[in-house]
Amino acid sequence: MEDRSRHMRLREWLIAQIDSAKYAGLSWENEEKTMFRIPWKHAAKQDYRQNQDAALFKAWAMYKGKFQEGRDKADPSTWKTRLRCALNKSTDFQEVPERSQLDISEPYKVYRVLDDTGRAAEPAGNPVISLDSDCSKALRETPLPMQQDSSLGDSNKAVGWSVNGRAYACPSTGTNSIALYPSQVPITDCRLEVRLFYHGNLVQNLVTTSPDGCFILQGCAPVGNERIYGPCEAKKVFFPRPDIVHLAPGISEAMTRLLPHLEKGVLVWVAPDGVFIKRFCQGRVYWDGPLAEHRQKPNKLERERTCKLLDMTIFMQELQNHRQGTGPEPQYTVDLCFGEEFPDPSQPKTKKLITAQVSVQ
């Protein structure tokens, strides 16, 4: 007889694993069972135990038919990537980074279980959320006409915005909190746009919805080991060869000298609480954006250290102020400069050899 459990969705399968208490570290975060912990130890740690620390990821790979004992070579990194991608793409779960603990001896991530409409599952009633929490996860707010939801009652008028054409609505309650009625999509579904410039001229443009983000790098080969260089499913924007772009001879020669130092590039991605970047290349990379420490002198990205470029909570508060006429439009783009100090009051951005503009749509 066919095993019906083979047709469970990720939500059903994962909740069954939590309830089984079979995997160390996999447990409910609260009594209401609306959030759970999932062990997240890095394979590079000295005390990493594959049989225990990769057990859940291995189980998911086996359940999906991607790994079979005795047939396939064990690959804990790929197992982990596969489950992480499934969680990111699922509309049943939402990461809760403020509850995660990744710098302890037994690190874990926390995820929230969402209901069928994409809202946080609650024991009872409609969730009431402060303006600086879940509402902050909308990246760009564009007013749009919305039908009043009859379930809100005649006294509540819906205030709406869209992200990537998906509608979000908040009924006006006259308080500092609002009930959130999002469409069915998590923040990691938002599009990341990368525009690459040579000496002020646009040479590459990519828009990606990959939950693993986007690499900006030199060369045409894969970056390599996923455990070291980041998610294997990240999209790639390659630096074009200077000789195929119309540039002045001196500029072209300078770029030819710079590009070999940018081979491993940078990785940019969207997470529930913001936009992040990590530099892997030997060449220096500088940036400017909403969270930059300096406005009139360079901001350097440290190598292999994660840097937060955009904070969703701050962005959403600024956006709310702008809508109420009490503040300017918030900044939602970030500029990168490769090999040259930036910001640089002595030279405009258009005169830099290689720059990129990153924005979330």
Buried (B, 14 or more C-beta within 10 A) or exposed (E): EEEEEEEEEBBEBBBEBBEEEEBEBBBBBEEEBBBBBBBBBEEEEEEEEEEEBBBBBBBBBBBBEBBEEEEEEEBBBBBBBBBBBBBBBBBBBBBBEEBBEEEEEEBBBBBBBBEEEBBBBEEEEEBEBBBBBBBBBBBBBEEEEBEEBEEBEEEBEBBBBBBBEBBBBBBEEEEEBBBBBBBEBBBBBBBBBBBBBBBEEEBBEBEBBBBBBBBBBBBEEEBEEBBEBBBBBBBBBBBBEBEEBEBEEEBBEBBEEBBEBBBBBBBBBBBBBBBBBBBBBEBBBBBBBBBBEEEEEBBBBEBEEEBBBBBBBBBBBBBBBBBEEEEEEBBBBBBBBBBBBBBBEEEEBEEBBBBBBBBBB
